[in-house]
Amino acid sequence: MQIDPVVLFFLLGLGAGLARSDLKLPSALYETLSVFLLLAIGIKGGLELAKQPFLAILPQALLVLLMGFLIPLLIYPLLRWRLPQVDAASIAAHYGSVSVVTYAVGVAYLVRQGVSHESQTTLFLVLLEMPALVVGVVLARLGRSGETSSAAHGWGKLLHEVLLGKSMVLLLGGLAIGALAGPDGIKPLDKLYLDLFKPVLTLFLLEMGLVVAGKFGILRREGLFLAAVGIILPLLLSWVGIGFGLMMGLSTGGVTILGILAASASYIAAPAAMRMAVPQANPALSLGAALGITFPFNLLVGIPLYHRFAAFVTGA
């Protein structure tokens, strides 16, 4: 099976990092690529949403929110068998939240396969960003003593971080711009935000390969446990997304995307929120599993596999 070129860019970065090459993207360029991808994903979703009324997909949106709250609650008891409360809660939050880049690669994969999917999946991406972070913080703080009167202030800061963080603002902002402008209004910008999306994604994945290579020290130390978490969790969670997709009556492509979202793990929004809200948690565990194992597993194996799962259950 031929590998998608965008994945080959990730493998190039991974190989260069493991070989200790001096290849490195400027940090300013990395930030620019992140902003572009988030905006572009939001705009593309908004353009599709402009074609249908929001009330028509409200039941699906509510089911997606339910899935976002449910996933970390399913993961947490499994992780507590081995990990302290704060670390189990932190990893549950990472895997309950989503990876924008994994979503983007999944969409590119379906386009390459000639498989269509519902436009509202971008809205699902945005909705799944937040619930798991809130649940993760609640799980980490349950039963803790010594909470002071400043707790309310801390929760306020957390909600501000989650709701007004960079990824949420750019995704929601792009979604609104695309929906309000419509295809005709966005036409002067489509060469940038639509045509250049995949080329820009290749540069971002090149940098991601370098970052993952830098996490291999953590993987060597924790080894088997992180490998089990990073591979078994996405395989199990993909079926949660597929099940919800079937309940919503989505197409094979839509069921695949929801499976991909459920199987992905956040390495941008979740680490930032957990560092602020649960500083006692060890970020090496959550990032080692989410970015070091699950992210490359999904890119190389998971996405095609989840598509096969979805095709099997939908009879496509």
LOLOTOR-677471 format. One line per 10 residues: number of its first residue (from 1); for each residue x, y, z of N, C-alpha, C. Coordinates in Angstrom, 2 decimals, m for minus. Example, Ala and Ser with C-alpha at 12.3 -4.5 7.8 and 13.67 -1.06 7.14 Angstrom:
2
1 = 13.19/m5.69/7.80/12.30/m4.50/7.80/13.20/m3.30/7.80 | 12.85/m2.25/7.08/13.67/m1.06/7.14/12.90/0.03/7.87 .
end
This chain:
316
1 = 0.84/m1.20/0.00/0.00/0.00/0.00/0.88/1.25/0.00 | 0.58/2.17/m0.89/1.37/3.39/m1.00/1.11/4.31/0.18 | 2.18/4.86/0.77/2.05/5.75/1.93/1.77/7.16/1.44 | 0.84/7.83/2.11/0.51/9.21/1.78/1.76/10.08/1.93 | 2.04/10.97/0.98/3.24/11.82/1.06/3.33/12.64/2.35 | 2.18/13.07/2.91/2.25/13.86/4.14/2.84/13.03/5.27 | 2.56/11.72/5.29/3.14/10.84/6.31/4.63/10.66/6.07 | 5.05/10.65/4.81/6.48/10.53/4.51/7.26/11.72/5.06 | 6.66/12.91/5.06/7.32/14.07/5.66/7.51/13.86/7.16 | 6.51/13.26/7.83/6.66/12.95/9.25/7.80/11.96/9.46 .
11 = 7.89/10.94/8.61/8.95/9.94/8.73/10.32/10.57/8.48 | 10.38/11.55/7.57/11.64/12.26/7.33/12.10/12.98/8.59 | 11.18/13.70/9.24/11.54/14.39/10.48/11.92/13.42/11.58 | 11.17/12.31/11.69/11.48/11.31/12.70/12.86/10.71/12.48 | 13.15/10.35/11.23/14.47/9.77/10.92/15.59/10.76/11.17 | 15.38/12.02/10.78/16.41/13.04/10.99/16.67/13.26/12.48 | 15.59/13.26/13.27/15.75/13.46/14.71/16.47/12.30/15.36 | 16.11/11.07/14.98/16.76/9.90/15.57/18.23/9.81/15.16 | 18.54/10.31/13.95/19.94/10.31/13.48/20.72/11.50/14.02 | 20.05/12.32/14.87/20.68/13.50/15.49/21.17/14.49/14.45 .
21 = 20.36/14.66/13.41/20.65/15.70/12.42/20.44/17.07/13.05 | 21.07/18.09/12.47/20.87/19.45/12.98/19.66/20.12/12.32 | 18.84/19.33/11.60/17.63/19.86/10.99/16.69/20.39/12.08 | 16.22/21.62/11.90/15.31/22.22/12.87/14.54/23.34/12.21 | 13.23/23.36/12.41/12.41/24.47/11.91/12.43/25.60/12.92 | 12.52/26.84/12.47/12.48/27.98/13.40/11.19/27.95/14.22 | 11.29/28.29/15.51/10.10/28.24/16.37/9.00/29.16/15.88 | 9.38/30.30/15.31/8.38/31.23/14.79/7.61/30.61/13.62 | 8.32/29.84/12.78/7.65/29.19/11.66/6.70/28.11/12.16 | 7.11/27.38/13.18/6.25/26.35/13.77/4.96/26.96/14.28 .
31 = 5.07/28.10/14.98/3.87/28.78/15.49/2.98/29.24/14.34 | 3.61/29.75/13.28/2.84/30.23/12.12/2.10/29.08/11.45 | 2.77/27.95/11.30/2.13/26.78/10.70/0.94/26.31/11.54 | 1.10/26.35/12.87/0.01/25.94/13.76/m1.20/26.84/13.58 | m0.96/28.15/13.56/m2.05/29.12/13.39/m2.75/28.89/12.05 | m1.96/28.70/11.00/m2.54/28.49/9.67/m3.42/27.26/9.63 | m2.93/26.13/10.15/m3.68/24.88/10.08/m4.99/24.97/10.86 | m4.94/25.56/12.04/m6.15/25.69/12.85/m7.17/26.58/12.15 | m6.72/27.70/11.60/m7.63/28.59/10.88/m8.21/27.91/9.64 | m7.34/27.24/8.89/m7.78/26.61/7.65/m8.80/25.51/7.91 .
41 = m8.57/24.70/8.95/m9.51/23.64/9.30/m10.86/24.25/9.68 | m10.82/25.31/10.48/m12.05/25.99/10.87/m12.79/26.56/9.69 | m12.07/27.23/8.78/m12.70/27.85/7.61/m13.33/26.79/6.70 | m12.61/25.70/6.47/m13.15/24.64/5.61/m14.43/24.07/6.21 | m14.45/23.88/7.51/m15.66/23.39/8.15/m16.79/24.40/8.09 | m16.45/25.68/8.29/m17.46/26.74/8.23/m18.09/26.85/6.86 | m17.29/26.70/5.80/m17.83/26.75/4.44/m18.86/25.65/4.21 | m18.59/24.47/4.75/m19.54/23.38/4.60/m20.78/23.58/5.48 | m20.55/24.12/6.68/m21.68/24.36/7.57/m22.63/25.42/7.02 | m22.09/26.32/6.19/m22.93/27.37/5.60/m24.03/26.77/4.73 .
51 = m23.83/25.53/4.31/m24.80/24.88/3.42/m25.97/24.24/4.17 | m25.90/24.20/5.51/m26.97/23.54/6.26/m27.23/24.27/7.57 | m28.47/24.26/8.06/m28.80/24.96/9.31/m28.23/24.22/10.52 | m27.77/25.00/11.51/m27.15/24.42/12.70/m28.14/23.55/13.48 | m29.41/23.97/13.55/m30.39/23.21/14.32/m30.56/21.78/13.80 | m30.27/21.60/12.51/m30.41/20.26/11.93/m29.38/19.29/12.49 | m28.22/19.82/12.91/m27.17/18.93/13.42/m27.00/19.07/14.94 | m27.90/19.80/15.58/m27.80/19.97/17.04/m27.83/18.64/17.78 | m28.72/17.68/17.44/m28.69/16.39/18.15/m27.34/15.69/18.03 | m26.71/15.77/16.85/m25.39/15.17/16.69/m24.36/15.88/17.55 .
61 = m24.43/17.20/17.60/m23.48/17.98/18.42/m23.59/17.59/19.89 | m24.80/17.37/20.38/m25.00/16.98/21.78/m24.43/15.58/22.04 | m24.58/14.68/21.07/m24.01/13.34/21.23/m22.48/13.39/21.25 | m21.91/14.27/20.44/m20.45/14.42/20.43/m19.95/14.94/21.77 | m20.66/15.92/22.34/m20.30/16.42/23.67/m20.37/15.30/24.71 | m21.40/14.48/24.62/m21.52/13.34/25.54/m20.32/12.41/25.40 | m19.90/12.16/24.16/m18.73/11.31/23.92/m17.49/11.93/24.55 | m17.36/13.26/24.43/m16.20/13.95/25.00/m16.11/13.82/26.50 | m17.26/13.82/27.18/m17.27/13.64/28.63/m17.07/12.17/29.01 | m17.57/11.26/28.18/m17.55/9.84/28.50/m16.16/9.23/28.39 .
71 = m15.40/9.60/27.36/m14.11/8.93/27.10/m13.15/9.02/28.29 | m12.89/10.20/28.87/m11.96/10.20/30.01/m12.48/9.43/31.21 | m13.81/9.37/31.39/m14.38/8.59/32.49/m14.18/7.10/32.28 | m14.13/6.65/31.02/m13.84/5.25/30.72/m12.37/4.92/30.93 | m11.50/5.86/30.56/m10.05/5.61/30.63/m9.53/5.64/32.05 | m10.03/6.58/32.85/m9.47/6.85/34.17/m9.38/5.60/35.06 | m10.46/4.80/35.21/m10.33/3.62/36.09/m9.28/2.63/35.62 | m9.10/2.50/34.32/m8.08/1.59/33.80/m6.68/2.07/34.18 | m6.44/3.36/34.06/m5.12/3.91/34.36/m4.82/3.91/35.86 | m5.86/3.99/36.69/m5.66/4.02/38.14/m5.11/2.71/38.69 .
81 = m5.21/1.62/37.91/m4.63/0.37/38.36/m3.13/0.49/38.58 | m2.50/1.40/37.83/m1.04/1.51/37.92/m0.58/2.88/38.36 | m1.31/3.93/38.02/m0.82/5.29/38.19/m1.47/6.01/39.36 | m0.77/7.02/39.91/m1.40/7.89/40.92/m2.58/8.65/40.32 | m3.42/9.17/41.19/m4.65/9.84/40.75/m4.38/10.95/39.75 | m3.40/11.82/40.03/m3.19/12.98/39.16/m2.67/12.57/37.79 | m1.80/11.56/37.74/m1.27/11.11/36.45/m2.34/10.39/35.63 | m3.16/9.59/36.29/m4.25/8.91/35.58/m5.23/9.94/35.01 | m5.55/10.96/35.80/m6.47/12.00/35.34/m5.88/12.79/34.18 | m4.58/13.08/34.26/m3.93/13.86/33.20/m3.92/13.09/31.88 .
91 = m3.56/11.81/31.92/m3.54/11.01/30.69/m4.96/10.85/30.15 | m5.93/10.67/31.04/m7.33/10.57/30.60/m7.76/11.84/29.87 | m7.32/13.00/30.35/m7.66/14.26/29.69/m7.00/14.35/28.31 | m5.75/13.90/28.20/m5.06/13.94/26.91/m5.76/13.06/25.88 | m6.20/11.87/26.31/m6.84/10.95/25.36/m8.31/11.24/25.15 | m8.92/11.97/26.06/m10.29/12.39/25.83/m10.39/13.57/24.90 | m9.35/14.42/24.92/m9.28/15.54/23.99/m8.78/15.03/22.64 | m8.57/15.92/21.68/m8.31/15.48/20.31/m7.05/16.13/19.73 | m6.55/15.51/18.68/m5.40/16.02/17.93/m5.88/16.62/16.61 | m5.69/17.92/16.45/m6.09/18.60/15.23/m5.31/18.06/14.03 .
101 = m4.03/17.79/14.22/m3.20/17.33/13.11/m3.62/15.92/12.67 | m3.94/15.05/13.63/m4.42/13.72/13.28/m5.72/13.82/12.48 | m6.59/14.73/12.91/m7.82/14.97/12.16/m7.51/15.42/10.73 | m6.58/16.35/10.59/m6.24/16.87/9.27/m5.67/15.77/8.37 | m4.82/14.92/8.93/m4.26/13.82/8.14/m5.35/12.82/7.79 | m6.30/12.58/8.72/m7.41/11.68/8.44/m8.27/12.19/7.30 | m8.56/13.49/7.30/m9.34/14.08/6.20/m8.59/13.94/4.89 | m7.27/14.23/4.92/m6.47/14.11/3.70/m6.46/12.67/3.20 | m6.43/11.71/4.13/m6.45/10.29/3.74/m7.77/9.94/3.05 | m8.89/10.40/3.60/m10.19/10.10/3.00/m10.32/10.74/1.62 .
111 = m9.82/11.97/1.49/m9.85/12.65/0.18/m9.05/11.83/m0.83 | m7.91/11.35/m0.41/m7.05/10.57/m1.30/m7.72/9.25/m1.69 | m8.53/8.70/m0.77/m9.24/7.45/m1.05/m10.55/7.69/m1.81 | m10.90/8.95/m2.01/m12.16/9.27/m2.70/m13.38/9.01/m1.85 | m13.23/9.10/m0.51/m14.33/8.86/0.43/m14.81/10.19/0.98 | m16.08/10.49/0.81/m16.63/11.74/1.33/m17.03/11.59/2.80 | m17.18/12.72/3.48/m17.61/12.70/4.88/m18.42/13.96/5.16 | m19.19/13.93/6.22/m20.05/15.04/6.56/m19.24/16.29/6.94 | m19.75/17.45/6.53/m19.04/18.71/6.78/m18.96/19.06/8.25 | m19.92/18.59/9.05/m19.95/19.00/10.45/m18.88/18.32/11.30 .
121 = m18.03/17.50/10.69/m16.98/16.87/11.50/m16.01/17.91/12.05 | m15.86/19.04/11.38/m15.01/20.10/11.94/m15.62/20.64/13.22 | m16.93/20.78/13.25/m17.61/21.19/14.47/m17.39/20.15/15.57 | m17.44/18.87/15.22/m17.19/17.81/16.19/m15.77/17.96/16.78 | m14.81/18.28/15.92/m13.43/18.49/16.37/m13.38/19.57/17.44 | m14.04/20.69/17.19/m14.04/21.80/18.14/m14.73/21.39/19.45 | m15.86/20.71/19.34/m16.62/20.34/20.52/m15.86/19.35/21.41 | m15.05/18.49/20.79/m14.33/17.48/21.56/m13.08/18.01/22.24 | m12.70/19.24/21.96/m11.48/19.81/22.54/m11.61/20.03/24.04 | m12.80/20.44/24.50/m12.93/20.94/25.86/m13.41/19.95/26.91 .
131 = m14.43/19.10/26.68/m15.02/18.33/27.79/m14.02/17.49/28.57 | m13.11/16.82/27.88/m12.17/15.94/28.56/m11.22/16.72/29.46 | m10.87/17.94/29.08/m9.99/18.74/29.92/m10.66/19.08/31.24 | m11.94/19.43/31.18/m12.69/19.73/32.40/m12.81/18.47/33.26 | m13.16/17.34/32.64/m13.30/16.09/33.38/m11.96/15.68/34.01 | m10.87/15.84/33.26/m9.55/15.49/33.78/m9.19/16.27/35.02 | m9.48/17.56/35.02/m9.18/18.39/36.19/m10.05/18.00/37.37 | m11.31/17.73/37.12/m12.22/17.30/38.20/m11.73/15.99/38.81 | m11.35/15.03/37.97/m10.86/13.74/38.47/m9.58/13.91/39.29 | m8.71/14.80/38.84/m7.45/15.02/39.55/m7.67/15.67/40.91 .
141 = m8.71/16.50/41.01/m8.94/17.24/42.25/m9.90/16.55/43.19 | m10.58/15.51/42.75/m11.52/14.81/43.62/m10.80/14.24/44.84 | m11.37/14.50/46.01/m10.82/13.93/47.23/m9.58/14.62/47.75 | m9.11/15.65/47.04/m7.93/16.36/47.53/m8.31/17.27/48.68 | m7.49/17.28/49.68/m7.73/18.16/50.82/m6.91/19.42/50.66 | m7.25/20.42/51.46/m6.45/21.64/51.48/m6.79/22.62/50.41 | m7.92/22.45/49.71/m8.33/23.44/48.72/m8.73/24.71/49.45 | m8.25/25.82/49.01/m8.51/27.08/49.68/m9.58/27.86/48.97 | m9.85/29.05/49.49/m10.86/29.91/48.88/m10.44/30.40/47.52 | m9.16/30.22/47.19/m8.70/30.65/45.86/m9.06/29.63/44.79 .
151 = m9.70/28.52/45.18/m10.02/27.47/44.21/m10.91/28.00/43.10 | m11.89/28.83/43.48/m12.78/29.38/42.46/m12.01/30.19/41.44 | m11.02/30.94/41.96/m10.20/31.72/41.04/m9.41/30.81/40.11 | m8.91/29.68/40.68/m8.17/28.73/39.86/m9.04/28.11/38.78 | m10.28/27.76/39.12/m11.20/27.21/38.13/m11.52/28.23/37.06 | m11.64/29.48/37.47/m11.90/30.54/36.48/m10.77/30.66/35.50 | m9.53/30.58/35.98/m8.37/30.64/35.09/m8.33/29.44/34.16 | m8.69/28.27/34.71/m8.69/27.07/33.88/m9.71/27.19/32.74 | m10.94/27.59/33.08/m11.97/27.71/32.05/m11.58/28.75/31.01 | m10.94/29.83/31.48/m10.47/30.84/30.53/m9.42/30.25/29.59 .
161 = m8.52/29.44/30.14/m7.46/28.81/29.35/m8.04/27.85/28.31 | m9.04/27.07/28.75/m9.63/26.07/27.85/m10.48/26.72/26.77 | m11.37/27.63/27.19/m12.33/28.22/26.26/m11.70/29.26/25.35 | m10.69/29.97/25.86/m10.08/31.04/25.07/m8.63/30.74/24.72 | m8.25/29.48/24.79/m6.92/29.10/24.34/m6.78/29.26/22.84 | m5.55/29.26/22.36/m5.27/29.51/20.95/m6.04/28.57/20.03 | m6.01/27.28/20.33/m6.63/26.32/19.41/m8.13/26.53/19.31 | m8.79/26.77/20.47/m10.23/26.97/20.45/m10.61/28.26/19.72 | m9.89/29.33/19.98/m10.21/30.62/19.34/m10.03/30.53/17.83 | m8.94/29.91/17.39/m8.69/29.83/15.95/m9.67/28.88/15.26 .
171 = m9.97/27.74/15.88/m10.92/26.82/15.27/m12.32/27.41/15.21 | m12.78/27.96/16.34/m14.12/28.56/16.36/m14.18/29.80/15.48 | m13.10/30.59/15.52/m13.06/31.79/14.68/m13.09/31.45/13.21 | m12.29/30.46/12.79/m12.30/30.03/11.40/m13.64/29.46/10.99 | m14.25/28.70/11.92/m15.56/28.13/11.65/m16.58/29.25/11.40 | m16.55/30.28/12.25/m17.48/31.41/12.09/m17.22/32.17/10.80 | m15.93/32.40/10.49/m15.59/33.14/9.26/m16.09/32.38/8.03 | m15.83/31.09/7.98/m16.27/30.29/6.84/m17.78/30.25/6.71 | m18.47/30.10/7.85/m19.93/30.02/7.81/m20.56/31.35/7.41 | m20.00/32.47/7.93/m20.58/33.79/7.64/m20.22/34.27/6.23 .
181 = m19.00/34.00/5.78/m18.57/34.48/4.46/m19.15/33.62/3.34 | m19.22/32.31/3.57/m19.72/31.42/2.53/m18.71/31.25/1.41 | m18.96/30.32/0.49/m18.01/30.05/m0.60/m17.69/31.28/m1.45 | m18.67/32.11/m1.73/m18.41/33.29/m2.56/m17.55/34.31/m1.83 | m17.85/34.55/m0.56/m17.10/35.54/0.19/m15.66/35.14/0.43 | m15.42/33.83/0.59/m14.07/33.36/0.90/m13.23/33.14/m0.36 | m13.83/33.30/m1.52/m13.15/32.99/m2.78/m11.80/33.70/m2.94 | m11.67/35.00/m2.58/m10.36/35.65/m2.73/m9.26/35.02/m1.86 | m9.67/34.25/m0.84/m8.69/33.66/0.08/m8.50/32.16/m0.11 | m9.27/31.56/m1.02/m9.24/30.10/m1.10/m7.92/29.54/m1.59 .
191 = m7.16/30.31/m2.36/m5.84/29.83/m2.79/m4.92/29.63/m1.60 | m5.07/30.47/m0.58/m4.23/30.35/0.61/m4.75/29.28/1.55 | m5.99/29.41/1.99/m6.50/28.56/3.07/m6.98/27.18/2.60 | m7.31/27.05/1.33/m7.79/25.76/0.84/m6.74/25.04/0.01 | m6.20/25.72/m0.99/m5.25/25.05/m1.90/m3.92/24.73/m1.23 | m3.48/25.58/m0.29/m2.16/25.37/0.33/m2.23/24.56/1.62 | m3.41/24.07/1.96/m3.56/23.37/3.23/m2.62/22.16/3.32 | m2.67/21.30/2.32/m1.87/20.07/2.40/m0.36/20.35/2.33 | 0.12/21.26/1.46/1.55/21.57/1.49/2.04/22.10/2.84 | 1.23/22.93/3.48/1.62/23.45/4.80/1.61/22.32/5.83 .
201 = 0.65/21.40/5.71/0.59/20.26/6.63/1.86/19.42/6.56 | 2.46/19.31/5.38/3.70/18.52/5.27/4.83/19.13/6.10 | 4.94/20.47/6.09/5.97/21.12/6.90/5.72/20.92/8.39 | 4.45/21.01/8.78/4.12/20.82/10.19/4.46/19.39/10.63 | 4.17/18.41/9.78/4.47/17.02/10.13/5.97/16.75/10.14 | 6.72/17.45/9.32/8.18/17.35/9.38/8.67/17.76/10.77 | 8.14/18.86/11.29/8.50/19.31/12.64/8.02/18.33/13.70 | 6.81/17.77/13.52/6.29/16.80/14.47/7.18/15.56/14.55 | 7.72/15.14/13.40/8.65/14.02/13.41/9.88/14.30/14.25 | 10.40/15.52/14.14/11.55/15.93/14.96/11.20/15.93/16.45 .
211 = 9.99/16.41/16.77/9.56/16.47/18.17/9.40/15.07/18.75 | 8.77/14.17/18.00/8.58/12.80/18.47/9.92/12.12/18.71 | 10.88/12.37/17.82/12.21/11.78/18.00/12.83/12.22/19.32 | 12.54/13.46/19.73/13.05/13.96/20.99/12.42/13.32/22.21 | 11.29/12.63/22.04/10.61/11.97/23.17/11.04/10.52/23.34 | 11.95/10.03/22.53/12.30/8.62/22.60/13.01/8.27/23.90 | 13.63/9.25/24.56/14.25/8.98/25.86/13.21/8.58/26.89 | 12.07/9.26/26.88/10.97/8.93/27.78/10.46/7.53/27.47 | 10.34/7.23/26.19/9.81/5.92/25.79/10.73/4.79/26.24 | 12.04/5.02/26.21/12.97/3.99/26.65/12.83/3.73/28.15 .
221 = 12.60/4.81/28.93/12.52/4.65/30.38/11.23/3.95/30.80 | 10.11/4.33/30.19/8.81/3.78/30.60/8.41/2.56/29.78 | 8.96/2.49/28.56/8.87/1.30/27.73/7.51/0.69/27.56 | 7.34/m0.49/28.15/6.18/m1.33/27.88/4.87/m0.66/28.28 | 4.86/0.04/29.41/3.61/0.65/29.87/3.12/1.72/28.90 | 4.00/2.64/28.49/3.60/3.68/27.57/3.22/3.11/26.21 | 3.93/2.07/25.79/3.58/1.43/24.52/2.18/0.84/24.58 | 1.84/0.21/25.70/0.51/m0.37/25.86/m0.56/0.71/25.86 | m0.31/1.78/26.63/m1.26/2.89/26.68/m1.41/3.52/25.30 | m0.28/3.77/24.65/m0.28/4.51/23.39/m0.87/3.76/22.21 .
231 = m0.93/2.44/22.29/m1.47/1.65/21.18/m2.83/1.05/21.51 | m2.97/0.49/22.71/m4.23/m0.17/23.05/m5.37/0.86/23.22 | m5.08/1.98/23.88/m6.14/2.98/24.09/m6.75/3.48/22.78 | m5.94/3.92/21.80/m6.58/4.39/20.56/m7.36/3.31/19.83 | m6.88/2.06/19.88/m7.63/0.98/19.23/m9.00/0.79/19.89 | m9.04/0.84/21.22/m10.31/0.69/21.93/m11.20/1.91/21.73 | m10.61/3.09/21.84/m11.40/4.31/21.76/m11.94/4.55/20.36 | m11.25/4.05/19.34/m11.77/4.22/17.99/m13.16/3.59/17.86 | m13.39/2.51/18.57/m14.70/1.85/18.51/m15.77/2.65/19.24 | m15.36/3.43/20.26/m16.31/4.34/20.90/m16.79/5.38/19.88 .
241 = m15.83/5.97/19.15/m16.19/6.94/18.12/m17.02/6.33/17.01 | m16.65/5.14/16.59/m17.40/4.45/15.53/m18.83/4.17/16.00 | m18.97/3.74/17.26/m20.31/3.48/17.80/m21.17/4.74/17.82 | m20.59/5.85/18.26/m21.34/7.11/18.26/m21.67/7.54/16.83 | m20.73/7.32/15.90/m20.98/7.67/14.51/m22.16/6.90/13.94 | m22.25/5.61/14.30/m23.38/4.80/13.85/m24.69/5.30/14.45 | m24.65/5.69/15.74/m25.86/6.22/16.37/m26.34/7.50/15.69 | m25.40/8.28/15.19/m25.75/9.54/14.52/m26.21/9.33/13.08 | m26.00/8.12/12.56/m26.38/7.85/11.19/m25.43/8.45/10.17 | m24.15/8.57/10.53/m23.16/9.16/9.62/m22.79/8.19/8.52 .
251 = m22.22/8.74/7.45/m21.70/7.93/6.36/m20.44/7.20/6.80 | m19.93/6.32/5.93/m18.69/5.61/6.25/m17.56/6.60/6.54 | m17.46/7.66/5.73/m16.42/8.66/5.96/m16.61/9.38/7.28 | m17.85/9.71/7.61/m18.13/10.39/8.88/m17.85/9.50/10.07 | m18.21/8.22/9.97/m17.92/7.27/11.04/m16.41/7.12/11.21 | m15.69/7.08/10.08/m14.22/7.00/10.14/m13.64/8.20/10.87 | m14.10/9.40/10.53/m13.57/10.62/11.16/m13.85/10.61/12.66 | m15.05/10.20/13.07/m15.36/10.17/14.50/m14.50/9.12/15.21 | m14.24/8.01/14.53/m13.33/7.02/15.09/m11.92/7.57/15.24 | m11.46/8.32/14.24/m10.13/8.94/14.30/m10.06/9.94/15.44 .
261 = m11.09/10.77/15.58/m11.10/11.77/16.65/m11.08/11.09/18.02 | m11.88/10.04/18.20/m11.91/9.34/19.48/m10.58/8.68/19.79 | m9.89/8.21/18.75/m8.62/7.50/18.95/m7.44/8.45/19.11 | m7.60/9.71/18.76/m6.47/10.65/18.82/m6.28/11.16/20.25 | m5.13/11.75/20.49/m4.80/12.30/21.81/m4.21/13.69/21.63 | m4.60/14.60/22.50/m4.14/15.98/22.40/m2.71/16.13/22.91 | m1.90/16.88/22.19/m0.55/17.21/22.66/m0.30/18.72/22.58 | m1.38/19.50/22.41/m1.26/20.96/22.41/m2.12/21.55/23.53 | m3.44/21.41/23.41/m4.35/22.00/24.39/m4.25/21.31/25.75 | m4.25/19.97/25.75/m4.26/19.23/27.02/m3.00/19.48/27.86 .
271 = m1.78/19.42/27.29/m0.62/19.70/28.13/m0.64/21.08/28.76 | m1.10/22.08/27.99/m1.15/23.44/28.54/m2.14/23.52/29.70 | m3.32/22.94/29.52/m4.34/22.99/30.58/m3.92/22.19/31.80 | m3.35/21.01/31.60/m2.95/20.17/32.72/m1.78/20.76/33.50 | m0.86/21.41/32.80/0.27/22.05/33.49/m0.23/23.11/34.46 | m1.24/23.84/34.05/m1.76/24.92/34.88/m2.63/24.37/36.01 | m3.51/23.42/35.68/m4.51/22.96/36.65/m4.01/21.83/37.54 | m3.14/20.98/37.01/m2.66/19.82/37.76/m1.13/19.75/37.67 | m0.43/20.69/38.31/1.03/20.74/38.18/1.74/19.52/38.77 | 1.03/18.77/39.63/1.65/17.59/40.24/1.80/16.43/39.26 .
281 = 1.05/16.43/38.19/1.10/15.34/37.21/2.42/15.37/36.45 | 2.90/14.19/36.08/4.15/14.07/35.33/3.86/14.20/33.84 | 4.25/15.33/33.20/3.94/15.52/31.77/4.68/14.54/30.86 | 5.78/13.97/31.35/6.53/13.02/30.51/5.68/11.79/30.19 | 4.84/11.38/31.14/4.00/10.20/30.91/2.94/10.48/29.84 | 2.22/11.59/30.01/1.13/11.89/29.08/1.66/12.23/27.69 | 2.71/13.05/27.63/3.27/13.42/26.32/4.00/12.25/25.68 | 4.66/11.43/26.51/5.35/10.27/25.95/4.38/9.32/25.27 | 3.22/9.12/25.90/2.21/8.23/25.30/1.51/8.89/24.13 | 1.03/10.14/24.34/0.21/10.81/23.32/1.02/11.17/22.08 .
291 = 2.17/11.79/22.29/2.97/12.27/21.16/4.00/11.25/20.69 | 4.58/10.51/21.64/5.64/9.56/21.27/5.12/8.26/20.69 | 3.92/7.82/21.10/3.40/6.53/20.65/2.13/6.70/19.80 | 1.10/7.31/20.38/m0.20/7.34/19.71/m0.18/8.16/18.43 | 0.47/9.31/18.44/0.48/10.15/17.24/1.09/9.43/16.04 | 2.31/8.88/16.14/2.84/8.14/14.98/2.07/6.87/14.68 | 1.55/6.19/15.71/0.76/4.98/15.45/m0.48/5.31/14.62 | m1.18/6.38/14.97/m2.37/6.77/14.21/m2.02/7.16/12.78 | m0.93/7.89/12.60/m0.55/8.33/11.26/m0.16/7.15/10.37 | 0.58/6.20/10.92/1.13/5.13/10.11/0.21/3.92/9.99 .
301 = m0.54/3.63/11.05/m1.36/2.41/11.08/m2.82/2.71/11.37 | m3.08/3.56/12.34/m4.42/3.73/12.87/m5.44/4.25/11.87 | m5.13/5.33/11.16/m6.12/5.95/10.27/m6.64/4.98/9.21 | m5.77/4.29/8.47/m6.30/3.29/7.53/m7.08/2.18/8.22 | m6.64/1.80/9.42/m7.31/0.73/10.16/m8.71/1.15/10.59 | m8.84/2.39/11.10/m10.16/2.87/11.53/m11.11/2.99/10.34 | m10.56/3.33/9.18/m11.40/3.38/7.97/m11.91/1.97/7.65 | m11.07/0.97/7.80/m11.51/m0.41/7.55/m12.57/m0.84/8.56 | m12.37/m0.45/9.84/m13.38/m0.75/10.86/m14.72/m0.14/10.46 | m14.68/1.15/10.08/m15.92/1.87/9.73/m16.57/1.25/8.50 .
311 = m15.77/0.90/7.50/m16.32/0.29/6.29/m16.96/m1.06/6.61 | m16.36/m1.79/7.55/m16.91/m3.10/7.92/m18.29/m2.95/8.59 | m18.40/m2.03/9.56/m19.65/m1.92/10.30/m20.75/m1.23/9.49 | m20.36/m0.42/8.52/m21.38/0.25/7.69/m21.70/m0.53/6.44 | m20.94/m1.59/6.19/m21.19/m2.42/5.01/m20.76/m1.78/3.72 | m19.82/m0.82/3.79/m19.37/m0.12/2.58/m18.35/m0.95/1.81 .
end
